[in-house]
Amino acid sequence: YVGGGTNSPDLPLEGDSVLSSPARGFLAKLNADGTQLHYSSYIGNTCFNLYHYTCPVKSLTLGSDESVYMLYLGGSSAQQQSGTAYKLILGNLSYEYEYSLGNGEWSEMAVDINGNAYFVGTTLTSPRDILATAITSTGDPVYSISVGGSSSDYGWGIAVDANGFAYLTGLAASQDFPHYGVAVDSPDVQNKQIYAMI
């Protein structure tokens, strides 16, 4: 399964594509040796030319029922980036859900054993904070929070365990970045990696 961005109006489509009209994101499925395209579809909606390529499917993962969960980054300008979460079963002509994550530079997603989806990103206003959002397997909201200190902090990676705890990684420039429990390292401007658990 491959997700990304495209500027091509003639992207080769395969299978019952959920979106056949040109868009900026795409999803494709290849066979095991990469010689055959099993599925291909446009994903997303209106978009500006982000970072000299397109508004892409930034992250994707598979559910236990072979549904595909996707994080799409779109927007009308660099200051108006926004995220959309999609759940799709290949061959269906509509999404299982389409959920707006709101404004932010969304980076990555993870899915737990129950099909709940978790997302991490960064706010667009300064000082920038880490964003974390969770939604249920049917696309209903669970929580949406921001975490940060007095300087800019960035959320880049996320994983989730069997208990639904989300683990976030990124970069913290804030000397007063909130920490709980036993910290493995003290704040240091030379050591800006962060680790958090929700």
VOPAGU-2260 file (C-alpha; in pm, 1 decimal, decimal comma):
REM VOPAGU-2260
SITE   aa  ch    i         X         Y         Z
SITE  TYR   A    0       0,0       0,0       0,0
SITE  VAL   A    1     145,2     332,7    -109,3
SITE  GLY   A    2      16,1     680,7     -38,9
SITE  GLY   A    3     148,1    1016,7    -148,3
SITE  GLY   A    4      85,0    1321,0    -363,5
SITE  THR   A    5      49,5    1371,7    -735,9
SITE  ASN   A    6      16,6    1652,8    -989,6
SITE  SER   A    7     -84,8    1412,2   -1267,0
SITE  PRO   A    8    -433,7    1454,7   -1416,6
SITE  ASP   A    9    -397,2    1110,6   -1577,1
SITE  LEU   A   10    -293,1     897,6   -1280,5
SITE  PRO   A   11    -360,0     533,9   -1378,6
SITE  LEU   A   12    -667,2     417,4   -1188,0
SITE  GLU   A   13    -731,2      55,6   -1102,3
SITE  GLY   A   14   -1024,5    -118,1    -936,6
SITE  ASP   A   15   -1333,7      64,0    -814,1
SITE  SER   A   16   -1164,2     392,9    -726,2
SITE  VAL   A   17   -1326,4     594,5    -449,3
SITE  LEU   A   18   -1238,0     915,0    -639,0
SITE  SER   A   19   -1179,5     919,1   -1014,1
SITE  SER   A   20   -1154,0    1295,4   -1069,9
SITE  PRO   A   21    -803,5    1442,9   -1032,5
SITE  ALA   A   22    -701,7    1536,1    -678,3
SITE  ARG   A   23    -368,3    1592,1    -505,8
SITE  GLY   A   24    -341,6    1276,6    -295,3
SITE  PHE   A   25    -340,2     914,0    -406,0
SITE  LEU   A   26    -358,4     559,4    -272,1
SITE  ALA   A   27    -223,0     254,9    -455,0
SITE  LYS   A   28    -193,0    -117,3    -381,2
SITE  LEU   A   29      74,4    -333,6    -544,7
SITE  ASN   A   30     109,7    -711,2    -550,1
SITE  ALA   A   31     378,5    -884,2    -343,2
SITE  ASP   A   32     659,0    -853,0    -600,8
SITE  GLY   A   33     560,4    -504,4    -716,5
SITE  THR   A   34     481,4    -604,9   -1073,4
SITE  GLN   A   35     106,9    -540,9   -1079,0
SITE  LEU   A   36    -116,4    -255,1    -968,9
SITE  HIS   A   37    -415,3    -396,7    -782,2
SITE  TYR   A   38    -579,1     -67,6    -684,7
SITE  SER   A   39    -529,1     302,6    -744,7
SITE  SER   A   40    -739,5     607,6    -659,5
SITE  TYR   A   41    -714,7     979,5    -610,0
SITE  ILE   A   42    -759,1    1088,3    -245,8
SITE  GLY   A   43    -837,9    1430,9    -103,8
SITE  ASN   A   44    -973,8    1757,5    -227,7
SITE  THR   A   45    -863,8    2111,9    -310,6
SITE  CYS   A   46    -504,1    2193,8    -239,8
SITE  PHE   A   47    -227,0    2443,5    -299,1
SITE  ASN   A   48     121,6    2345,4    -413,9
SITE  LEU   A   49     269,5    2247,8     -77,6
SITE  TYR   A   50     650,1    2240,0     -49,2
SITE  HIS   A   51     687,8    2219,6    -428,1
SITE  TYR   A   52     497,4    1892,4    -464,5
SITE  THR   A   53     133,1    1845,0    -364,3
SITE  CYS   A   54    -103,0    1793,4     -74,6
SITE  PRO   A   55     -32,7    1427,9      -1,1
SITE  VAL   A   56    -154,5    1128,0     186,1
SITE  LYS   A   57     103,0    1179,5     461,8
SITE  SER   A   58      55,4     853,2     650,0
SITE  LEU   A   59    -147,4     532,5     620,6
SITE  THR   A   60    -198,9     206,5     802,8
SITE  LEU   A   61    -415,2    -105,7     769,0
SITE  GLY   A   62    -689,1    -219,2    1002,5
SITE  SER   A   63    -752,9    -577,8    1105,9
SITE  ASP   A   64   -1042,0    -590,8     856,2
SITE  GLU   A   65    -807,2    -476,3     574,8
SITE  SER   A   66    -957,4    -129,3     576,4
SITE  VAL   A   67    -712,4     150,6     498,5
SITE  TYR   A   68    -673,4     445,0     735,1
SITE  MET   A   69    -520,2     757,9     584,0
SITE  LEU   A   70    -398,6    1099,4     696,5
SITE  TYR   A   71    -433,4    1358,7     422,3
SITE  LEU   A   72    -272,1    1703,8     445,7
SITE  GLY   A   73    -447,4    1975,7     247,3
SITE  GLY   A   74    -521,9    2344,9     266,8
SITE  SER   A   75    -545,2    2666,3      72,7
SITE  SER   A   76    -208,1    2812,8     175,0
SITE  ALA   A   77      96,8    2739,3     390,4
SITE  GLN   A   78     -74,6    2926,4     673,7
SITE  GLN   A   79    -401,7    2735,1     627,7
SITE  GLN   A   80    -289,9    2372,5     624,3
SITE  SER   A   81    -543,7    2125,2     756,0
SITE  GLY   A   82    -571,2    1752,8     806,3
SITE  THR   A   83    -837,1    1503,0     704,5
SITE  ALA   A   84    -869,8    1144,3     826,9
SITE  TYR   A   85   -1011,1     885,9     587,8
SITE  LYS   A   86   -1112,8     525,1     638,7
SITE  LEU   A   87   -1165,8     322,0     323,3
SITE  ILE   A   88   -1240,0     -36,6     232,0
SITE  LEU   A   89   -1092,5     -96,4    -112,3
SITE  GLY   A   90   -1360,1    -144,9    -375,9
SITE  ASN   A   91   -1618,5      68,5    -199,7
SITE  LEU   A   92   -1724,8     382,0    -383,7
SITE  SER   A   93   -1744,7     592,1     -67,4
SITE  TYR   A   94   -1533,4     634,1     246,4
SITE  GLU   A   95   -1628,4     461,6     570,2
SITE  TYR   A   96   -1567,2     803,5     719,9
SITE  GLU   A   97   -1410,7    1139,0     637,6
SITE  TYR   A   98   -1312,4    1335,1     949,9
SITE  SER   A   99   -1172,1    1688,1     960,5
SITE  LEU   A  100    -878,1    1718,8    1199,1
SITE  GLY   A  101    -876,9    2097,0    1166,5
SITE  ASN   A  102    -592,5    2337,1    1100,4
SITE  GLY   A  103    -240,9    2214,0    1164,3
SITE  GLU   A  104      66,9    2060,9    1007,0
SITE  TRP   A  105     -34,6    1698,7    1064,0
SITE  SER   A  106     250,9    1447,9    1050,8
SITE  GLU   A  107     160,5    1087,9    1127,3
SITE  MET   A  108    -110,3     848,2    1242,0
SITE  ALA   A  109    -150,8     514,1    1419,3
SITE  VAL   A  110    -442,4     272,5    1468,6
SITE  ASP   A  111    -506,8      50,3    1772,4
SITE  ILE   A  112    -644,7    -304,1    1781,6
SITE  ASN   A  113   -1002,3    -172,2    1803,2
SITE  GLY   A  114    -972,2      45,9    1493,4
SITE  ASN   A  115    -946,1     376,2    1680,1
SITE  ALA   A  116    -716,8     620,0    1498,7
SITE  TYR   A  117    -462,6     858,2    1653,7
SITE  PHE   A  118    -295,5    1158,5    1491,1
SITE  VAL   A  119      -7,4    1389,8    1575,3
SITE  GLY   A  120      85,3    1726,9    1430,5
SITE  THR   A  121     182,5    2083,4    1507,0
SITE  THR   A  122     -17,9    2405,1    1537,2
SITE  LEU   A  123      37,8    2675,3    1276,2
SITE  THR   A  124      49,6    2975,7    1511,8
SITE  SER   A  125     356,7    3080,4    1707,9
SITE  PRO   A  126     465,2    2958,9    1953,2
SITE  ARG   A  127     380,2    2628,5    1793,8
SITE  ASP   A  128     241,1    2342,6    2004,4
SITE  ILE   A  129     206,2    1967,8    1955,7
SITE  LEU   A  130    -138,8    1847,3    1847,9
SITE  ALA   A  131    -284,6    1505,4    1931,7
SITE  THR   A  132    -625,8    1381,8    1822,9
SITE  ALA   A  133    -802,8    1046,7    1858,0
SITE  ILE   A  134   -1120,6     924,9    1687,5
SITE  THR   A  135   -1318,3     602,2    1711,0
SITE  SER   A  136   -1338,7     329,0    1447,9
SITE  THR   A  137   -1656,7     493,8    1318,4
SITE  GLY   A  138   -1507,7     842,9    1295,4
SITE  ASP   A  139   -1642,0     995,4    1616,7
SITE  PRO   A  140   -1416,1    1222,8    1826,5
SITE  VAL   A  141   -1246,2    1091,0    2142,6
SITE  TYR   A  142   -1011,6    1378,6    2227,7
SITE  SER   A  143    -815,9    1661,7    2070,7
SITE  ILE   A  144    -546,3    1836,9    2274,4
SITE  SER   A  145    -239,2    2054,7    2238,7
SITE  VAL   A  146      81,6    2027,0    2441,1
SITE  GLY   A  147     372,1    2267,1    2460,2
SITE  GLY   A  148     572,5    2526,6    2645,9
SITE  SER   A  149     657,7    2891,6    2593,1
SITE  SER   A  150     864,5    2827,3    2276,6
SITE  SER   A  151     777,1    2627,2    1966,8
SITE  ASP   A  152     739,4    2248,1    1996,9
SITE  TYR   A  153     669,1    2003,6    1714,4
SITE  GLY   A  154     488,9    1669,3    1696,2
SITE  TRP   A  155     628,3    1425,2    1439,1
SITE  GLY   A  156     569,9    1062,8    1537,2
SITE  ILE   A  157     301,0     858,1    1710,0
SITE  ALA   A  158     239,2     498,6    1818,6
SITE  VAL   A  159     -34,8     340,9    2030,1
SITE  ASP   A  160     -32,6      39,2    2261,0
SITE  ALA   A  161    -295,5    -224,6    2336,4
SITE  ASN   A  162    -438,2     -11,0    2618,2
SITE  GLY   A  163    -496,6     290,9    2396,4
SITE  PHE   A  164    -203,6     493,8    2531,2
SITE  ALA   A  165     -59,0     719,9    2261,8
SITE  TYR   A  166     318,6     775,3    2248,3
SITE  LEU   A  167     431,2    1095,8    2080,7
SITE  THR   A  168     774,4    1200,8    1962,4
SITE  GLY   A  169     902,3    1521,9    1812,5
SITE  LEU   A  170    1116,1    1822,5    1892,7
SITE  ALA   A  171    1083,3    2054,9    2193,3
SITE  ALA   A  172    1245,3    2398,0    2195,4
SITE  SER   A  173    1068,0    2495,8    2520,2
SITE  GLN   A  174    1277,9    2484,1    2834,6
SITE  ASP   A  175     948,6    2462,3    3025,1
SITE  PHE   A  176     805,8    2176,0    2818,9
SITE  PRO   A  177     570,0    1989,8    3056,2
SITE  HIS   A  178     698,7    1658,3    3189,1
SITE  TYR   A  179     546,3    1399,8    3419,0
SITE  GLY   A  180     677,3    1095,8    3597,7
SITE  VAL   A  181    1051,7    1027,5    3601,9
SITE  ALA   A  182    1228,4    1218,4    3323,8
SITE  VAL   A  183    1515,6    1031,3    3157,4
SITE  ASP   A  184    1687,9    1361,5    3077,4
SITE  SER   A  185    1668,9    1721,7    3189,8
SITE  PRO   A  186    1577,9    2009,3    2955,1
SITE  ASP   A  187    1878,4    2109,5    2745,8
SITE  VAL   A  188    1895,9    2332,5    2441,5
SITE  GLN   A  189    2138,1    2080,3    2291,3
SITE  ASN   A  190    1895,6    1791,3    2345,7
SITE  LYS   A  191    1556,7    1881,6    2200,9
SITE  GLN   A  192    1402,3    1539,5    2135,6
SITE  ILE   A  193    1079,9    1487,1    2328,4
SITE  TYR   A  194     877,1    1186,1    2434,3
SITE  ALA   A  195     528,8    1198,3    2575,6
SITE  MET   A  196     255,4     953,2    2667,6
SITE  ILE   A  197    -115,4    1035,8    2675,7
